[in-house]
Amino acid sequence: MNTRQCHAATKKGGQCQIDARPSGLCHTHDPEVRCRVRNAKGKPCVIPSGGGPCDRHQGGEQTSVAEALKDVPLFKPAGVASLFAIKDSTQSSPAAAMLSEATHEPQGPDLSFEFVARTFNWN
């Protein structure tokens, strides 16, 4: 991960590719340069305006940067442990255990659904 890269997550869940400001977020995700006036849904406006209210919200009261930062999704890279997650073999079904004993074949690890979904792009 590039240290100058924005630490926010995109709508698809990947890491934002824009260079970061000193705050660690890009000009699109940094609440310091957003409008931050509450919109009709009660959330801070996310239009990048340089820090003041945008044209739509002139004269409105801005929320604090800390409160607006709560709505910024941060990117969390998947660790190796979550990529190759294996189910606990002690929780396998009794039928699978009986089948394994009856055929005398070693039982392989049960892969997690998340691992299989990523492998076959079932997203």
HUTA-V178304 format. One record per pair of residues at least 24 apart in sequence whose ideal C-beta (glycine too) atoms are under 8 Angstrom apart, sorted by the first residue. I is the first residue (numbers start at 1). J is the second residue. D is the distance in Angstrom with one decimal. If there is no record, write none. Layout:
i=I j=J d=D
i=I j=J d=D
This chain:
i=1 j=77 d=6.8
i=7 j=74 d=5.7
i=7 j=75 d=5.9
i=8 j=72 d=5.6
i=8 j=73 d=6.3
i=8 j=74 d=6.0
i=8 j=75 d=6.2
i=9 j=73 d=4.3
i=9 j=74 d=6.2
i=9 j=75 d=4.2
i=9 j=76 d=7.5
i=14 j=75 d=7.3
i=15 j=75 d=4.1
i=15 j=77 d=7.4
i=16 j=75 d=7.0
i=25 j=72 d=6.8
i=29 j=72 d=5.4
i=31 j=65 d=4.8
i=31 j=68 d=3.7
i=31 j=69 d=5.1
i=31 j=72 d=6.6
i=32 j=65 d=5.5
i=34 j=68 d=6.4
i=35 j=62 d=7.2
i=36 j=62 d=4.2
i=36 j=63 d=5.0
i=36 j=64 d=7.9
i=36 j=65 d=7.3
i=36 j=68 d=4.8
i=37 j=61 d=6.6
i=37 j=62 d=5.5
i=37 j=63 d=7.5
i=38 j=63 d=6.3
i=43 j=71 d=6.1
i=44 j=68 d=4.2
i=44 j=71 d=6.3
i=46 j=71 d=7.6
i=82 j=114 d=7.3
i=83 j=115 d=6.9
i=83 j=118 d=7.2
i=84 j=115 d=6.4
i=85 j=111 d=7.7
i=85 j=112 d=4.1
i=85 j=114 d=6.2
i=85 j=115 d=5.6
i=86 j=110 d=6.8
i=86 j=111 d=6.4
i=86 j=112 d=6.7
i=86 j=115 d=8.0
i=87 j=111 d=7.3
i=87 j=112 d=5.8
